[in-house]
Amino acid sequence: MNHNKIIKKKSALVYDIGFKFSYLKPMYWGVWITLVFLWLMMFLPGSALDSVANKLGDLFRNLNKKRRRIARINIDLCFPELNEEEKKELIRKNFRHQARSVLYYGIIWWAPKFILKKRIIFKGQENIEQALNNNRSVIFMAAHSLGLEAAVSAATMNYPSSGPFNPMKNKLVDWLVAKGRSRHGGILYTREAGLRPIIKDVRSGCTMFYLPDEDLGAERSIFVPFFGVEKASVPVLGRLSKSCKADVLPCMACYDEKAHRYVIHVLPALSNFPSGSDYEDTLTMNKSLEKIIKLCPAQYFWIMKLFKTRPDGDKKLY
């Protein structure tokens, strides 16, 4: 697939990753200093980088009471079977993995491809190949794991990809993340572009990531159980799969602390999907999310307000 052709054809819709001199303003100097730190971290052996990540994670956890509280509420709801010490340990590991995911940005953004392929590997790549060999497109249904950027990097190194990009508040960070995600040829579209150009790309052979676990409000959602709790869930994945003529492959990035690398788990395609029922498809989606999150529960983005929108009459959780 000719990515340059797509970009020229849809330049108004493709996310702009051009460098702007305004990024050199004093307001961004703190980000540039952080970038130097991340660049230096790139040269550390895995064991040393993990040690730094653990110390930073413990520091962030102690300083950020608000995020720690959100994580605890989510874990109380999703894992009521855990005892007090197990919940505290899960949160401790979670903040350490948050720090590690940030330190890995330098590797993902700047390391040569041969190093990336040693530090980020696929497990279950045969499931991707099976879909493609059956002349099906591929949608990676990914959870907001702390290794998400590693998963995107692994996919774009191996397959053409297309997807939306949600802008961030800090323009320099926004540029860095967008440039990193498109480093290996991935195509990013503006929010205004909608799904139409992405669907067209996926039909033509691009893969795409779809992250369905964010709470986007009642107007766009239906309530479906997630870890036994009614959650506002967007009922789009089934329709998207049908429109793209795509198999939906659950995908989760987990960091292997012994091997010091990310493993991107790609599970077999969802069976009998889509079913034709928005509720049943969204229920299947949420159950699959639970399954991949349980692969490495300490590495999920628990500081996200997963249950922000509540059914009528239910009290707010956060």
C-alpha positions as a LaTeX table, in Angstrom:
\begin{tabular}{lrrr}
\hline
Residue & $x$ (\AA) & $y$ (\AA) & $z$ (\AA) \\
\hline
Met1 & 0.00 & 0.00 & 0.00 \\
Asn2 & 1.37 & 3.39 & $-1.00$ \\
His3 & 1.21 & 5.54 & 2.14 \\
Asn4 & 2.59 & 8.63 & 0.38 \\
Lys5 & $-0.25$ & 8.44 & $-2.13$ \\
Ile6 & $-2.80$ & 8.36 & 0.68 \\
Ile7 & $-1.21$ & 11.34 & 2.44 \\
Lys8 & $-1.17$ & 13.43 & $-0.74$ \\
Lys9 & $-4.75$ & 12.53 & $-1.53$ \\
Lys10 & $-6.05$ & 13.36 & 1.96 \\
Ser11 & $-3.57$ & 15.94 & 3.19 \\
Ala12 & $-6.31$ & 18.02 & 4.84 \\
Leu13 & $-7.33$ & 15.06 & 6.97 \\
Val14 & $-3.94$ & 13.57 & 7.82 \\
Tyr15 & $-2.55$ & 14.72 & 11.18 \\
Asp16 & 0.22 & 17.29 & 10.77 \\
Ile17 & 3.54 & 16.00 & 12.16 \\
Gly18 & 5.65 & 18.83 & 10.79 \\
Phe19 & 8.03 & 20.57 & 13.21 \\
Lys20 & 7.11 & 24.11 & 14.24 \\
Phe21 & 9.63 & 26.67 & 15.50 \\
Ser22 & 7.15 & 27.62 & 18.23 \\
Tyr23 & 8.20 & 24.36 & 19.94 \\
Leu24 & 11.46 & 26.14 & 20.85 \\
Lys25 & 9.69 & 28.72 & 23.04 \\
Pro26 & 10.65 & 28.84 & 26.75 \\
Met27 & 7.27 & 27.32 & 27.68 \\
Tyr28 & 8.53 & 24.02 & 26.19 \\
Trp29 & 12.03 & 23.99 & 27.66 \\
Gly30 & 10.94 & 21.63 & 30.44 \\
Val31 & 9.81 & 19.11 & 27.81 \\
Trp32 & 13.14 & 19.41 & 25.97 \\
Ile33 & 15.03 & 18.72 & 29.21 \\
Thr34 & 12.84 & 15.64 & 29.74 \\
Leu35 & 13.64 & 14.53 & 26.20 \\
Val36 & 17.36 & 14.65 & 26.93 \\
Phe37 & 16.71 & 12.46 & 29.97 \\
Leu38 & 14.69 & 9.98 & 27.87 \\
Trp39 & 17.44 & 9.92 & 25.23 \\
Leu40 & 19.99 & 9.02 & 27.91 \\
Met41 & 17.71 & 6.31 & 29.32 \\
Met42 & 17.73 & 4.69 & 25.88 \\
Phe43 & 21.34 & 3.59 & 26.40 \\
Leu44 & 20.77 & 1.89 & 29.75 \\
Pro45 & 20.62 & $-1.91$ & 29.92 \\
Gly46 & 17.14 & $-3.24$ & 30.66 \\
Ser47 & 17.88 & $-4.05$ & 34.31 \\
Ala48 & 19.14 & $-0.53$ & 35.02 \\
Leu49 & 16.20 & 1.10 & 33.23 \\
Asp50 & 13.81 & $-1.04$ & 35.28 \\
Ser51 & 15.52 & 0.04 & 38.49 \\
Val52 & 15.11 & 3.72 & 37.59 \\
Ala53 & 11.47 & 3.10 & 36.61 \\
Asn54 & 10.69 & 1.44 & 39.95 \\
Lys55 & 12.14 & 4.34 & 41.93 \\
Leu56 & 10.31 & 6.94 & 39.85 \\
Gly57 & 7.08 & 4.94 & 40.03 \\
Asp58 & 7.22 & 4.81 & 43.82 \\
Leu59 & 7.83 & 8.56 & 43.89 \\
Phe60 & 4.89 & 9.31 & 41.56 \\
Arg61 & 2.61 & 7.04 & 43.60 \\
Asn62 & 3.45 & 8.82 & 46.85 \\
Leu63 & 3.03 & 12.28 & 45.33 \\
Asn64 & $-0.15$ & 11.74 & 43.29 \\
Lys65 & $-2.94$ & 11.09 & 45.77 \\
Lys66 & $-5.69$ & 11.86 & 43.25 \\
Arg67 & $-4.55$ & 9.27 & 40.68 \\
Arg68 & $-3.83$ & 6.74 & 43.42 \\
Arg69 & $-7.39$ & 7.16 & 44.67 \\
Ile70 & $-8.88$ & 6.63 & 41.17 \\
Ala71 & $-6.80$ & 3.49 & 40.71 \\
Arg72 & $-7.94$ & 2.15 & 44.07 \\
Ile73 & $-11.64$ & 2.75 & 43.27 \\
Asn74 & $-11.28$ & 0.95 & 39.93 \\
Ile75 & $-9.44$ & $-2.00$ & 41.45 \\
Asp76 & $-11.96$ & $-2.26$ & 44.31 \\
Leu77 & $-14.73$ & $-2.51$ & 41.70 \\
Cys78 & $-12.98$ & $-4.84$ & 39.25 \\
Phe79 & $-11.14$ & $-7.14$ & 41.67 \\
Pro80 & $-13.26$ & $-7.35$ & 44.84 \\
Glu81 & $-11.78$ & $-10.81$ & 45.51 \\
Leu82 & $-8.33$ & $-9.33$ & 46.26 \\
Asn83 & $-7.39$ & $-8.61$ & 49.86 \\
Glu84 & $-6.02$ & $-5.28$ & 51.09 \\
Glu85 & $-2.34$ & $-6.14$ & 50.64 \\
Glu86 & $-2.92$ & $-7.54$ & 47.15 \\
Lys87 & $-4.68$ & $-4.35$ & 46.09 \\
Lys88 & $-1.88$ & $-2.17$ & 47.46 \\
Glu89 & 0.71 & $-4.30$ & 45.68 \\
Leu90 & $-1.21$ & $-4.06$ & 42.40 \\
Ile91 & $-1.27$ & $-0.27$ & 42.67 \\
Arg92 & 2.44 & $-0.15$ & 43.58 \\
Lys93 & 3.33 & $-2.20$ & 40.50 \\
Asn94 & 0.98 & $-0.15$ & 38.37 \\
Phe95 & 2.75 & 3.12 & 39.13 \\
Arg96 & 6.11 & 1.48 & 38.47 \\
His97 & 4.87 & 0.35 & 35.06 \\
Gln98 & 3.57 & 3.86 & 34.39 \\
Ala99 & 7.07 & 5.22 & 34.94 \\
Arg100 & 8.59 & 2.45 & 32.81 \\
Ser101 & 6.24 & 3.22 & 29.91 \\
Val102 & 7.45 & 6.84 & 29.93 \\
Leu103 & 11.12 & 5.85 & 30.06 \\
Tyr104 & 10.53 & 3.56 & 27.08 \\
Tyr105 & 9.48 & 6.49 & 24.89 \\
Gly106 & 13.12 & 7.18 & 24.04 \\
Ile107 & 13.55 & 3.61 & 22.78 \\
Ile108 & 10.28 & 3.65 & 20.83 \\
Trp109 & 10.92 & 7.05 & 19.25 \\
Trp110 & 14.64 & 6.86 & 18.45 \\
Ala111 & 16.14 & 3.36 & 18.75 \\
Pro112 & 17.13 & 1.63 & 15.49 \\
Lys113 & 14.65 & $-0.95$ & 14.21 \\
Phe114 & 16.94 & $-3.89$ & 14.97 \\
Ile115 & 16.98 & $-2.87$ & 18.65 \\
Leu116 & 13.23 & $-2.30$ & 18.72 \\
Lys117 & 12.65 & $-5.82$ & 17.41 \\
Lys118 & 14.62 & $-7.18$ & 20.36 \\
Arg119 & 12.88 & $-5.01$ & 22.97 \\
Ile120 & 9.34 & $-5.35$ & 21.56 \\
Ile121 & 8.12 & $-8.72$ & 20.28 \\
Phe122 & 4.85 & $-10.21$ & 19.04 \\
Lys123 & 3.24 & $-13.28$ & 20.58 \\
Gly124 & 0.38 & $-14.63$ & 18.50 \\
Gln125 & 1.43 & $-13.05$ & 15.21 \\
Glu126 & 0.06 & $-16.14$ & 13.47 \\
Asn127 & $-3.42$ & $-14.85$ & 14.30 \\
Ile128 & $-2.71$ & $-11.73$ & 12.25 \\
Glu129 & $-1.35$ & $-13.75$ & 9.36 \\
Gln130 & $-4.35$ & $-16.08$ & 9.42 \\
Ala131 & $-6.74$ & $-13.15$ & 9.05 \\
Leu132 & $-4.73$ & $-11.61$ & 6.22 \\
Asn133 & $-4.39$ & $-14.96$ & 4.44 \\
Asn134 & $-8.18$ & $-15.27$ & 4.57 \\
Asn135 & $-8.43$ & $-11.89$ & 2.79 \\
Arg136 & $-9.74$ & $-10.25$ & 5.93 \\
Ser137 & $-8.68$ & $-6.87$ & 7.27 \\
Val138 & $-7.36$ & $-6.59$ & 10.85 \\
Ile139 & $-8.58$ & $-4.45$ & 13.73 \\
Phe140 & $-6.49$ & $-4.68$ & 16.90 \\
Met141 & $-8.89$ & $-4.31$ & 19.81 \\
Ala142 & $-6.48$ & $-2.96$ & 22.41 \\
Ala143 & $-6.92$ & $-2.03$ & 26.04 \\
His144 & $-5.32$ & 1.11 & 27.42 \\
Ser145 & $-2.27$ & $-0.78$ & 28.57 \\
Leu146 & 0.80 & 1.07 & 29.78 \\
Gly147 & 2.70 & $-0.51$ & 26.89 \\
Leu148 & 0.31 & 0.78 & 24.24 \\
Glu149 & 2.97 & 2.80 & 22.41 \\
Ala150 & 5.12 & $-0.34$ & 22.22 \\
Ala151 & 2.18 & $-2.24$ & 20.70 \\
Val152 & 1.62 & 0.46 & 18.09 \\
Ser153 & 5.33 & 0.48 & 17.28 \\
Ala154 & 5.38 & $-3.32$ & 16.86 \\
Ala155 & 2.36 & $-3.25$ & 14.57 \\
Thr156 & 3.58 & $-0.40$ & 12.36 \\
Met157 & 7.01 & $-2.02$ & 11.99 \\
Asn158 & 5.37 & $-5.10$ & 10.53 \\
Tyr159 & 2.15 & $-3.96$ & 8.86 \\
Pro160 & 0.72 & $-0.83$ & 7.20 \\
Ser161 & $-1.54$ & 0.96 & 9.65 \\
Ser162 & $-4.11$ & 3.73 & 9.81 \\
Gly163 & $-5.94$ & 5.33 & 12.71 \\
Pro164 & $-7.22$ & 8.44 & 14.49 \\
Phe165 & $-5.09$ & 10.64 & 16.70 \\
Asn166 & $-6.51$ & 12.55 & 19.65 \\
Pro167 & $-4.52$ & 15.75 & 20.25 \\
Met168 & $-2.88$ & 16.43 & 23.60 \\
Lys169 & $-2.82$ & 19.66 & 25.58 \\
Asn170 & 0.94 & 20.19 & 25.31 \\
Lys171 & 1.65 & 20.84 & 21.62 \\
Leu172 & 5.26 & 19.63 & 21.75 \\
Val173 & 4.31 & 16.37 & 23.49 \\
Asp174 & 1.48 & 16.06 & 20.97 \\
Trp175 & 3.98 & 16.37 & 18.10 \\
Leu176 & 6.41 & 13.88 & 19.64 \\
Val177 & 3.78 & 11.19 & 20.20 \\
Ala178 & 2.24 & 11.66 & 16.74 \\
Lys179 & 5.65 & 11.54 & 15.09 \\
Gly180 & 6.55 & 8.42 & 17.09 \\
Arg181 & 3.35 & 6.62 & 16.09 \\
Ser182 & 3.89 & 7.43 & 12.42 \\
Arg183 & 7.62 & 6.69 & 12.53 \\
His184 & 7.34 & 3.43 & 10.60 \\
Gly185 & 4.77 & 4.65 & 8.09 \\
Gly186 & 1.58 & 4.68 & 10.13 \\
Ile187 & $-1.10$ & 7.10 & 8.94 \\
Leu188 & $-2.77$ & 9.31 & 11.53 \\
Tyr189 & $-5.97$ & 11.25 & 10.92 \\
Thr190 & $-7.35$ & 14.31 & 12.62 \\
Arg191 & $-10.43$ & 14.00 & 14.81 \\
Glu192 & $-12.40$ & 15.96 & 12.17 \\
Ala193 & $-11.69$ & 13.27 & 9.59 \\
Gly194 & $-13.99$ & 10.81 & 11.32 \\
Leu195 & $-13.83$ & 7.10 & 10.57 \\
Arg196 & $-14.57$ & 7.16 & 6.85 \\
Pro197 & $-10.96$ & 7.52 & 5.56 \\
Ile198 & $-9.72$ & 5.00 & 8.13 \\
Ile199 & $-12.34$ & 2.45 & 7.07 \\
Lys200 & $-11.27$ & 2.93 & 3.46 \\
Asp201 & $-7.61$ & 2.40 & 4.38 \\
Val202 & $-8.37$ & $-0.72$ & 6.43 \\
Arg203 & $-10.39$ & $-2.17$ & 3.58 \\
Ser204 & $-7.36$ & $-1.55$ & 1.35 \\
Gly205 & $-4.97$ & $-3.48$ & 3.61 \\
Cys206 & $-4.07$ & $-1.26$ & 6.58 \\
Thr207 & $-4.41$ & $-2.52$ & 10.13 \\
Met208 & $-5.89$ & $-0.27$ & 12.78 \\
Phe209 & $-5.99$ & $-0.01$ & 16.58 \\
Tyr210 & $-9.31$ & 0.47 & 18.31 \\
Leu211 & $-9.38$ & 1.24 & 22.04 \\
Pro212 & $-12.93$ & 0.80 & 23.35 \\
Asp213 & $-12.44$ & 1.02 & 27.11 \\
Glu214 & $-12.62$ & 4.79 & 27.61 \\
Asp215 & $-15.80$ & 6.30 & 29.07 \\
Leu216 & $-17.06$ & 8.74 & 26.41 \\
Gly217 & $-20.33$ & 9.69 & 28.09 \\
Ala218 & $-23.93$ & 8.54 & 28.06 \\
Glu219 & $-24.92$ & 10.04 & 24.70 \\
Arg220 & $-22.52$ & 7.81 & 22.75 \\
Ser221 & $-22.76$ & 4.72 & 24.94 \\
Ile222 & $-24.87$ & 1.86 & 26.22 \\
Phe223 & $-24.41$ & 0.26 & 29.63 \\
Val224 & $-22.79$ & $-3.17$ & 29.50 \\
Pro225 & $-21.04$ & $-5.12$ & 32.29 \\
Phe226 & $-17.28$ & $-4.74$ & 32.61 \\
Phe227 & $-15.73$ & $-6.81$ & 35.41 \\
Gly228 & $-19.28$ & $-7.14$ & 36.73 \\
Val229 & $-19.91$ & $-3.38$ & 36.87 \\
Glu230 & $-22.26$ & $-1.58$ & 34.47 \\
Lys231 & $-20.02$ & 0.56 & 32.27 \\
Ala232 & $-20.82$ & 3.17 & 29.62 \\
Ser233 & $-19.43$ & 1.45 & 26.50 \\
Val234 & $-19.48$ & 2.71 & 22.90 \\
Pro235 & $-21.30$ & 0.13 & 20.71 \\
Val236 & $-19.27$ & 0.71 & 17.56 \\
Leu237 & $-16.84$ & $-2.19$ & 17.25 \\
Gly238 & $-19.29$ & $-4.63$ & 15.67 \\
Arg239 & $-20.36$ & $-2.09$ & 13.06 \\
Leu240 & $-16.75$ & $-1.12$ & 12.43 \\
Ser241 & $-15.78$ & $-4.76$ & 11.91 \\
Lys242 & $-18.61$ & $-5.18$ & 9.40 \\
Ser243 & $-17.78$ & $-1.96$ & 7.52 \\
Cys244 & $-14.08$ & $-2.81$ & 7.31 \\
Lys245 & $-14.66$ & $-6.51$ & 6.54 \\
Ala246 & $-12.20$ & $-7.08$ & 9.37 \\
Asp247 & $-11.40$ & $-9.69$ & 11.97 \\
Val248 & $-11.13$ & $-8.21$ & 15.48 \\
Leu249 & $-8.02$ & $-9.41$ & 17.32 \\
Pro250 & $-7.74$ & $-8.61$ & 21.06 \\
Cys251 & $-4.31$ & $-7.13$ & 21.77 \\
Met252 & $-2.44$ & $-6.36$ & 24.99 \\
Ala253 & 1.11 & $-5.16$ & 25.61 \\
Cys254 & 2.76 & $-6.63$ & 28.72 \\
Tyr255 & 6.24 & $-5.86$ & 29.99 \\
Asp256 & 8.34 & $-8.94$ & 30.81 \\
Glu257 & 10.49 & $-7.87$ & 33.76 \\
Lys258 & 12.75 & $-10.94$ & 33.48 \\
Ala259 & 13.51 & $-10.51$ & 29.76 \\
His260 & 13.36 & $-6.67$ & 29.97 \\
Arg261 & 11.14 & $-6.29$ & 26.92 \\
Tyr262 & 7.53 & $-5.74$ & 25.90 \\
Val263 & 5.53 & $-8.71$ & 24.66 \\
Ile264 & 2.57 & $-7.82$ & 22.44 \\
His265 & $-0.06$ & $-10.52$ & 22.95 \\
Val266 & $-2.34$ & $-10.92$ & 19.94 \\
Leu267 & $-5.23$ & $-13.30$ & 20.63 \\
Pro268 & $-7.33$ & $-15.18$ & 18.06 \\
Ala269 & $-10.08$ & $-13.21$ & 16.33 \\
Leu270 & $-13.39$ & $-12.80$ & 18.13 \\
Ser271 & $-15.67$ & $-15.62$ & 17.00 \\
Asn272 & $-19.15$ & $-15.04$ & 15.54 \\
Phe273 & $-18.41$ & $-11.35$ & 15.47 \\
Pro274 & $-20.22$ & $-9.16$ & 14.64 \\
Ser275 & $-23.47$ & $-10.81$ & 15.67 \\
Gly276 & $-25.81$ & $-8.08$ & 14.44 \\
Ser277 & $-26.74$ & $-7.01$ & 17.97 \\
Asp278 & $-25.01$ & $-3.90$ & 19.36 \\
Tyr279 & $-25.54$ & $-5.10$ & 22.93 \\
Glu280 & $-24.20$ & $-8.62$ & 22.34 \\
Asp281 & $-21.22$ & $-7.31$ & 20.38 \\
Thr282 & $-20.39$ & $-4.78$ & 23.09 \\
Leu283 & $-20.73$ & $-7.48$ & 25.75 \\
Thr284 & $-18.32$ & $-9.70$ & 23.78 \\
Met285 & $-15.98$ & $-6.73$ & 23.47 \\
Asn286 & $-15.99$ & $-6.03$ & 27.22 \\
Lys287 & $-15.47$ & $-9.70$ & 28.09 \\
Ser288 & $-12.49$ & $-9.76$ & 25.71 \\
Leu289 & $-11.11$ & $-6.63$ & 27.35 \\
Glu290 & $-11.34$ & $-8.35$ & 30.73 \\
Lys291 & $-9.46$ & $-11.35$ & 29.33 \\
Ile292 & $-6.53$ & $-9.36$ & 27.95 \\
Ile293 & $-6.31$ & $-7.09$ & 31.01 \\
Lys294 & $-5.95$ & $-10.20$ & 33.18 \\
Leu295 & $-2.82$ & $-11.14$ & 31.17 \\
Cys296 & $-0.96$ & $-8.45$ & 33.14 \\
Pro297 & $-3.42$ & $-6.62$ & 35.42 \\
Ala298 & $-0.76$ & $-4.37$ & 36.97 \\
Gln299 & $-0.08$ & $-2.90$ & 33.52 \\
Tyr300 & $-3.54$ & $-1.54$ & 32.75 \\
Phe301 & $-4.30$ & 2.19 & 32.89 \\
Trp302 & $-6.16$ & 2.04 & 36.20 \\
Ile303 & $-5.87$ & 5.78 & 36.76 \\
Met304 & $-8.48$ & 6.35 & 34.03 \\
Lys305 & $-12.03$ & 7.13 & 35.20 \\
Leu306 & $-13.49$ & 3.94 & 33.74 \\
Phe307 & $-16.89$ & 4.29 & 35.41 \\
Lys308 & $-17.32$ & 8.07 & 35.28 \\
Thr309 & $-20.76$ & 7.87 & 33.61 \\
Arg310 & $-23.33$ & 6.08 & 35.79 \\
Pro311 & $-26.78$ & 4.68 & 35.03 \\
Asp312 & $-29.63$ & 6.97 & 36.09 \\
Gly313 & $-29.96$ & 7.05 & 39.83 \\
Asp314 & $-26.54$ & 5.59 & 40.61 \\
Lys315 & $-24.19$ & 7.73 & 42.68 \\
Lys316 & $-20.95$ & 8.99 & 41.18 \\
Leu317 & $-17.91$ & 6.85 & 41.99 \\
Tyr318 & $-15.11$ & 9.40 & 41.76 \\
\hline
\end{tabular}
